[in-house]
Amino acid sequence: MADDGGARKYSCKTASETLKWIHAIIDFLRPYRFFLDAHVVSFFKDRLWEAVDKEWMDCLRKEPAEKLLQIPSGVVQDHWPASLKEFVLTLRSLSLPRDQADLQEAFPGVRVAPLNSVLAQGMNQKKKHETQALAGVIDSIARRVGAHTVVDVGSGQGYLAQVLSFEHELSVIAIDASSHHGSITDARAKRIEKYYAAKKFKSRSESRGFCIPKTVTCRVLSPAMLKDVSSSLRQVDELENPTLFRGNTDSKPLAGDLANESPYPSKANDKSTMVLAGLHACGDLSVTMLRTFMECDEVKAVISIGCCYNLLSEEGIKEGNNQFGFPVSRGAKCANLQLGKNARDLACQSAERWRGLGEAAGLHNFELHAFRAAFQMVLFQCYPEIITRSPAIGRQGKALRRQHHRRILECNADIAQTFAQSDCSTYSKNPLLNEHSSYPKSANKDANSADRYSMFVKFCKSGLGRLGLCVPQDIEFSRLWEEAEEFSELVGPYWTLRAALGPVLETILLLDRLLFLQEQGNVLIQTVLLPIFDPVLSPRNVALIAEKV
């Protein structure tokens, strides 16, 4: 029987509670530093499984992939060793909750409506879900603080900016480092404008109207830069679109399990006020938003959903930067908290995505990781100088997955033909037709191993080609694969145990940012960490929301 337990016993309503939570995570992670520092591509070369409790690995190597894939979500099995169950459940209790919050409860009156086909053009399901939910939250907060200008930081192709502008009738400044993105945003906005102008004309609406988002191409390097760009463009917008800047001060306090309830009323309408918003602003950009919020009086609220933690600058890791992206709070700095790039990259792992893979996809994932780790042995033997450059060979998974599915279809077709005249019960029970197989099982173990070996050779040749390297004439692929295959069944257990650390690592990164705001004693700030997206659709779903009160 599975247990998804692990009752959460931590809170972050105050700075002292947040710091206590951070220290609890630090203390827990200390014995498992080997997971955080591991280069998983060196799984076979460095025999990484030997650092893990042998009793855990002996237990998990016998588990079906379906059970392994549930480990990052905090699901344990009754027959597991007590220490393994404690590890998984403690990780769950130390992690922020991820189930999507009830936005109507958190922001009474929030307007989250499905996007029309014109606004949604070009968006995939994930982007539509994120944009309509976040736009509603931003609109609710902007009205509460009396702000008419939203600065969309790291705006990409302008999807969020355009929904805010046309659907919620807010003045929007869209900032992105890519001029190509800016051009796409402008062109797309002009097409959308025609639709809304016609719609307004037909309905003879007396709404205050809308304007195309102002796009700015620049790389935001500091809070001062973000402040100057935003303030100057807001002033231009006020002159060009005076009808947009009319009062609306509907006020409701922030809500949510992790919110700081506030007795303070909302601010009166002020034309100079702005809201900073960032949907998956990469690396240090999310932290720059928080610093700008604190340093710029005109910015009354910030809504930040972080991403790409591996791109964060880290104190003690990257030199030549006085304002690091991590840690940012005094409390975390005093705790000598240091993660490193591998751990920050691990923070991007999604428990929900792992759990939703399914048996077949999960096993195939483990197989690809085994191929990549075995390929590292090839590089180490033939091109050791390449290893020091941390080579990236791109994602070969899609091509291999297509081959994998084609092999299943071909294998099943052959078997179906063979058994066409056989007894139906014999045919239906034949393991060769099991849809949950990670690859088409051959008639015996040797043939099955040969099939995997063939895929490994293709993987290696493709990887060498992507790196611009020749296939060495004297390379013994068979010997290297034989060395790796003996321990390949340990890849799944190791990978899922390590992935289980992802949610708690993201938690400590977000708590550090929250604590940074809570430590600002000179300004009254209302803060909340709230999961506003469905974590299956959008794994980076926790928004850090702060308002000056």
C-alpha positions in Angstrom: 0.0 0.0 0.0 1.3 3.4 -0.9 1.5 6.4 1.4 1.6 9.9 0.0 2.0 11.3 3.5 4.3 13.9 5.0 2.2 16.5 6.7 3.7 19.9 6.2 4.6 21.5 9.5 6.3 24.7 8.3 5.1 28.2 7.7 6.5 31.4 6.1 4.1 34.0 7.3 6.8 35.9 9.2 10.6 36.3 8.6 11.4 34.2 11.6 9.2 31.3 10.4 10.7 31.5 6.9 14.2 31.4 8.3 13.3 28.4 10.5 12.1 26.6 7.4 15.3 27.4 5.4 17.4 26.1 8.3 15.4 22.9 8.4 16.0 22.3 4.7 19.8 23.1 5.1 20.0 20.6 8.0 18.2 17.9 6.1 20.2 18.3 2.9 23.6 18.1 4.6 24.0 14.3 4.5 22.8 14.2 0.9 25.3 16.6 -0.6 26.5 13.8 -2.9 23.2 14.0 -4.7 23.4 17.7 -5.2 27.0 17.7 -6.5 26.6 14.7 -8.7 27.2 14.9 -12.5 24.6 12.3 -13.5 26.3 11.9 -16.9 29.1 10.3 -14.9 26.8 7.7 -13.4 28.8 4.7 -14.7 32.2 6.3 -14.8 32.1 7.4 -11.2 29.9 4.6 -9.9 27.5 7.2 -8.3 25.1 4.5 -6.9 27.8 3.5 -4.4 27.2 6.7 -2.5 23.6 5.8 -1.8 22.5 3.5 1.0 22.9 0.0 -0.3 19.7 -1.2 1.4 17.8 1.6 -0.6 19.2 0.6 -3.9 18.7 -3.2 -3.3 15.1 -2.4 -2.6 14.4 0.1 -5.4 16.1 -1.9 -8.1 13.3 -4.4 -7.8 10.5 -1.8 -8.0 8.5 -1.3 -11.2 9.0 2.0 -12.9 5.5 3.2 -12.0 6.5 3.2 -8.3 9.8 4.8 -8.9 8.2 7.7 -10.8 6.1 8.5 -7.7 9.0 9.0 -5.4 9.5 12.7 -6.4 5.9 13.3 -5.4 6.5 11.9 -1.9 4.8 8.5 -2.4 6.3 5.6 -0.5 5.6 1.8 -0.2 5.0 0.0 3.0 7.7 -2.6 2.4 10.5 -0.1 2.0 13.2 0.4 4.6 12.1 2.9 7.3 15.0 5.2 6.5 14.0 5.4 2.8 10.4 6.2 3.7 11.6 8.8 6.1 13.8 10.4 3.4 11.0 10.6 0.9 8.3 11.8 3.3 10.6 14.4 4.9 11.3 15.9 1.5 7.6 16.2 0.9 7.0 17.9 4.3 9.8 20.4 3.5 8.5 21.4 0.1 6.1 24.2 -0.7 2.6 22.9 -1.7 2.1 22.8 -5.5 -1.6 22.1 -6.0 -3.2 25.1 -7.8 -4.8 27.5 -5.4 -8.4 28.6 -5.7 -7.9 32.0 -7.4 -11.4 33.2 -6.6 -10.7 32.5 -2.9 -7.3 34.1 -3.0 -8.4 37.1 -5.1 -12.1 37.6 -4.7 -13.7 38.8 -8.0 -10.6 37.9 -10.1 -11.5 37.6 -13.8 -10.0 34.4 -15.3 -11.8 33.8 -18.6 -10.9 31.6 -21.5 -9.0 33.5 -24.2 -10.6 34.2 -27.5 -9.2 32.6 -30.6 -7.5 35.9 -31.7 -5.6 36.4 -28.4 -4.8 32.7 -28.1 -3.3 32.4 -31.6 0.1 30.8 -31.5 -0.2 29.7 -27.9 0.1 26.1 -26.8 -2.1 24.7 -24.0 0.5 25.5 -21.3 0.9 29.1 -22.4 -2.8 29.7 -22.6 -3.3 28.3 -19.1 -0.5 30.4 -17.7 -1.4 33.6 -19.5 -5.1 33.7 -18.6 -4.5 32.8 -15.0 -1.7 35.2 -14.4 -3.4 38.1 -16.3 -6.4 37.8 -14.0 -4.2 37.9 -10.9 -2.2 40.9 -12.2 -5.4 42.7 -13.1 -6.8 42.1 -9.6 -3.6 43.4 -7.9 -3.2 46.4 -10.2 -6.8 47.5 -9.4 -6.2 47.0 -5.7 -3.1 49.2 -5.6 -4.6 51.7 -8.0 -2.0 51.1 -10.7 -2.7 51.4 -14.5 0.7 50.5 -15.8 2.1 46.9 -15.8 5.7 46.3 -16.7 6.0 42.8 -18.2 9.6 41.9 -17.5 11.0 39.2 -19.9 7.9 39.5 -22.0 9.0 37.1 -24.8 6.6 37.2 -27.7 4.2 39.4 -25.7 1.4 36.9 -25.0 0.9 38.1 -21.4 1.3 41.8 -22.3 -1.4 41.6 -25.0 -3.9 39.8 -22.8 -3.4 42.5 -20.1 -3.7 45.3 -22.6 -6.6 44.2 -24.8 -8.6 42.0 -22.4 -8.0 43.8 -19.1 -7.5 47.3 -20.6 -4.2 48.0 -18.7 -1.3 50.0 -20.0 1.6 47.6 -20.5 5.3 48.0 -21.1 6.8 44.8 -22.5 10.6 44.5 -21.9 12.6 41.7 -23.5 16.3 41.3 -24.4 15.4 40.0 -27.9 14.7 42.5 -30.6 13.2 39.6 -32.6 10.6 39.0 -29.8 9.9 42.7 -29.8 9.1 42.7 -33.5 6.8 39.7 -33.2 5.0 41.3 -30.2 4.4 44.5 -32.2 3.2 42.7 -35.3 0.9 40.4 -33.4 -0.5 43.3 -31.3 -1.5 45.2 -34.5 -3.5 42.3 -35.7 -5.2 41.9 -32.4 -5.9 45.6 -32.2 -8.0 45.4 -35.4 -10.1 42.7 -33.9 -10.8 44.6 -30.7 -11.4 47.9 -32.5 -14.0 46.3 -34.7 -15.6 44.6 -31.6 -15.7 47.9 -29.7 -17.3 49.7 -32.7 -20.0 47.1 -33.2 -20.9 47.1 -29.5 -20.6 50.9 -29.2 -18.8 50.2 -25.9 -18.0 53.1 -23.6 -15.1 51.3 -21.9 -12.0 53.3 -21.3 -10.3 51.4 -24.2 -7.0 49.8 -24.8 -3.6 50.5 -26.4 -0.9 48.4 -27.9 1.7 47.4 -25.4 4.9 49.4 -25.7 7.9 47.1 -26.4 11.4 47.8 -25.2 14.4 45.8 -26.3 17.1 45.9 -23.6 19.0 43.5 -21.3 18.0 44.4 -17.8 21.2 44.4 -15.8 20.2 46.3 -12.6 17.2 47.6 -10.7 18.2 51.2 -11.6 18.0 50.3 -15.3 14.6 48.6 -15.0 13.3 51.6 -12.9 14.5 54.2 -15.5 13.1 52.4 -18.5 9.8 51.7 -16.8 9.3 55.2 -15.4 10.2 57.0 -18.7 7.8 54.9 -20.8 5.0 55.2 -18.3 5.2 59.0 -18.5 5.0 58.8 -22.3 2.0 56.4 -22.0 0.2 58.9 -19.7 0.5 61.6 -22.3 -0.5 59.5 -25.3 -3.4 57.6 -23.6 -5.0 59.8 -20.9 -8.3 57.9 -21.1 -6.6 54.8 -19.7 -5.6 56.5 -16.5 -8.8 56.8 -14.6 -9.5 55.6 -11.0 -10.5 52.2 -10.0 -9.7 51.2 -6.5 -11.6 48.0 -5.8 -9.8 46.6 -2.8 -9.5 43.1 -1.5 -6.6 41.8 0.7 -4.3 39.0 -0.5 -5.4 35.6 0.6 -4.0 32.1 0.6 -2.5 29.6 3.1 0.8 31.4 3.1 -0.4 35.0 3.0 0.3 37.6 5.6 -3.1 39.0 6.3 -3.1 42.8 6.2 -5.4 45.3 8.1 -4.2 48.1 5.7 -6.6 49.5 3.1 -5.5 49.7 -0.5 -3.7 52.8 -1.7 -5.6 55.6 -3.4 -5.4 55.8 -7.2 -2.1 57.2 -8.3 -1.2 57.7 -11.9 2.5 57.2 -11.2 2.1 53.7 -9.7 3.3 50.6 -11.5 3.1 46.8 -11.1 6.1 44.6 -12.1 5.2 41.2 -13.5 7.4 38.4 -14.7 6.2 35.1 -16.1 9.1 32.7 -15.8 11.7 35.5 -15.9 15.0 33.7 -16.3 17.8 33.5 -13.8 18.7 36.8 -12.0 15.9 38.7 -13.8 13.3 37.6 -11.2 15.6 38.8 -8.4 16.2 42.1 -10.1 12.5 42.6 -10.2 12.4 42.2 -6.4 15.2 44.7 -5.9 13.5 47.2 -8.2 10.3 46.7 -6.2 12.1 47.7 -3.0 14.1 50.6 -4.5 11.5 52.2 -6.7 8.7 54.1 -4.9 6.5 54.0 -8.0 6.4 50.2 -8.0 3.6 49.2 -5.7 3.4 45.5 -6.4 5.4 42.7 -7.9 4.3 39.3 -9.2 7.2 37.0 -10.0 7.3 33.4 -11.2 10.8 32.3 -11.5 12.5 30.0 -13.9 15.9 28.7 -15.1 17.5 28.5 -11.6 20.6 27.1 -13.2 21.3 30.5 -14.7 21.3 32.3 -11.3 24.5 33.9 -10.3 25.5 32.5 -6.9 27.7 34.1 -4.2 30.9 32.2 -3.9 30.3 30.5 -7.3 30.5 33.4 -9.8 32.9 36.3 -9.3 32.7 39.9 -10.5 29.1 40.5 -9.4 28.2 42.5 -6.3 24.5 41.6 -6.5 24.1 37.9 -6.8 20.9 36.1 -7.7 21.3 33.7 -4.8 21.3 33.9 -1.9 19.6 37.4 -1.6 18.3 37.4 2.0 20.5 38.2 4.9 19.3 35.1 6.7 20.3 32.7 4.0 23.7 34.4 3.6 24.4 34.1 7.3 23.5 30.4 7.1 26.3 30.1 4.5 23.8 28.6 2.1 25.5 27.5 -1.1 23.9 25.2 -3.7 26.0 25.2 -6.9 24.9 24.9 -10.5 24.0 21.2 -10.4 21.7 21.6 -7.4 20.1 24.7 -9.0 19.5 22.8 -12.2 18.0 20.0 -10.1 15.6 22.6 -8.6 13.9 22.7 -12.0 12.8 19.0 -11.8 9.0 18.5 -11.8 7.5 15.8 -9.5 4.2 16.1 -11.4 5.8 15.5 -14.7 7.7 12.5 -13.4 4.5 11.0 -11.9 2.6 11.6 -15.2 5.1 9.9 -17.5 3.6 6.4 -17.2 5.4 3.1 -17.1 6.5 2.9 -20.8 7.7 6.5 -21.0 9.4 6.3 -17.7 11.4 3.2 -18.6 12.4 4.7 -21.9 13.5 7.8 -20.0 15.7 5.7 -17.8 17.1 4.0 -20.9 18.1 7.3 -22.4 19.8 8.4 -19.2 21.7 5.1 -19.3 22.8 5.7 -22.8 24.0 9.2 -22.0 26.0 8.0 -19.0 27.5 5.2 -21.0 28.4 7.7 -23.7 30.3 9.7 -21.1 32.6 6.6 -20.8 33.2 6.7 -24.5 34.2 10.4 -24.3 36.4 9.7 -21.3 38.2 7.0 -23.1 38.6 8.5 -26.5 38.3 12.3 -26.0 39.2 13.0 -22.3 39.9 16.7 -23.1 36.3 17.2 -24.1 35.1 16.1 -20.7 36.5 19.3 -19.0 34.3 21.4 -21.3 31.1 19.8 -20.1 29.9 18.9 -23.6 26.2 19.2 -24.4 25.0 16.9 -27.2 21.4 18.3 -27.3 18.3 16.2 -26.9 18.4 13.0 -28.8 15.4 11.6 -27.0 12.8 12.6 -29.6 14.6 10.8 -32.4 15.3 7.7 -30.3 11.7 7.8 -29.0 10.4 7.7 -32.6 12.7 4.8 -33.3 11.5 3.1 -30.1 7.8 3.4 -31.0 8.5 2.2 -34.6 10.3 -0.8 -33.2 7.3 -1.6 -31.0 4.9 -1.4 -33.9 7.1 -3.5 -36.1 7.6 -6.1 -33.4 3.9 -6.3 -32.5 3.0 -6.6 -36.2 5.5 -9.5 -36.6 4.2 -11.2 -33.5 0.6 -10.7 -34.5 1.2 -12.3 -37.8 3.0 -15.2 -36.1 0.2 -15.9 -33.7 -2.6 -15.2 -36.2 -3.5 -18.8 -36.3 -2.8 -19.5 -32.6 -5.1 -19.8 -29.6 -6.4 -16.3 -28.7 -5.7 -16.7 -25.0 -2.1 -17.6 -25.7 -1.7 -14.6 -27.9 -3.3 -12.1 -25.4 -1.0 -13.3 -22.6 2.2 -13.2 -24.6 4.6 -10.8 -22.8 6.0 -9.6 -26.1 2.8 -7.6 -26.6 2.8 -5.9 -23.3 2.2 -2.2 -24.0 4.1 -1.2 -20.9 7.4 -2.6 -22.1 10.2 -0.1 -22.2 11.3 -1.5 -25.6 10.1 -4.5 -27.6 11.3 -7.6 -25.7 13.0 -10.1 -27.9 12.5 -13.8 -27.6 15.4 -14.2 -25.1 17.6 -12.0 -22.9 20.5 -12.1 -25.3 18.5 -10.8 -28.2 17.0 -8.1 -25.9 20.5 -7.0 -24.8 21.6 -6.9 -28.4 18.7 -4.6 -29.3 19.7 -2.1 -26.5 23.3 -2.3 -27.6 22.3 -1.4 -31.1 20.5 1.7 -29.8 23.5 2.6 -27.7 25.8 2.5 -30.7 23.4 4.8 -32.6 23.3 7.2 -29.6 27.1 7.3 -29.4 27.6 7.9 -33.1 24.9 10.7 -33.1 26.5 12.3 -30.0 30.0 12.3 -31.5 28.6 13.8 -34.7 26.9 16.6 -32.7 30.2 17.4 -31.0 32.0 17.4 -34.4 34.1 14.3 -33.4 35.0 11.3 -35.5 34.1 7.8 -34.4 37.4 6.3 -33.4 38.4 3.2 -35.3 39.6 1.3 -32.3 36.6 2.1 -30.0 35.1 -1.0 -28.4 31.4 0.0 -28.0 30.5 -3.6 -27.0 33.0 -3.7 -24.1 31.9 -0.3 -22.8 28.2 -1.2 -23.0 28.8 -4.5 -21.3 30.4 -2.6 -18.4 27.5 -0.2 -18.1 24.6 -2.6 -18.8 25.3 -4.6 -15.6 24.4 -1.6 -13.5 21.8 0.0 -15.9 18.9 -1.1 -13.7 20.2 1.2 -11.0 19.7 4.3 -13.2 16.0 4.6 -12.4 16.3 4.3 -8.6 19.2 6.8 -8.5 17.6 9.3 -10.9 14.2 9.3 -9.1 15.8 9.6 -5.6 17.8 12.6 -6.9 14.8 14.1 -8.6 12.9 13.9 -5.3 15.3 16.7 -4.1 14.1 19.0 -6.8 10.9 20.4 -5.1 12.7 21.1 -1.8 15.6 22.8 -3.7 13.1 25.1 -5.5 11.5 25.7 -2.1 14.6 27.0 -0.6 15.3 29.3 -3.6 11.8 30.8 -3.3 11.9 31.1 0.5 15.2 33.0 0.2 13.4 35.5 -2.1 10.5 35.7 0.2 12.8 36.3 3.2 14.6 39.1 1.4 11.2 41.0 1.2 10.3 40.1 4.8 13.6 41.5 6.0 12.9 45.0 4.7 11.8 46.6 7.9 11.6 50.2 6.6 8.7 49.4 4.3 5.4 47.6 5.2 5.0 44.8 2.7 2.3 42.2 2.3 3.7 39.0 0.8 2.4 35.6 -0.4 3.8 32.5 -2.1 1.0 31.0 -4.0 0.8 28.2 -6.7 -1.4 29.8 -9.3 -1.0 27.3 -12.2 -1.8 23.6 -12.6 1.6 22.0 -11.8 1.1 19.3 -14.4 0.7 21.9 -17.2 3.2 24.4 -15.7 5.7 22.9 -13.2 7.1 26.4 -12.2 3.8 27.4 -10.8 4.5 29.3 -7.5 4.1 33.0 -7.7 5.9 35.4 -5.3 3.5 38.3 -4.9 4.3 41.4 -2.8 2.5 44.7 -2.3 3.5 47.8 -0.4 0.8 48.7 2.1 
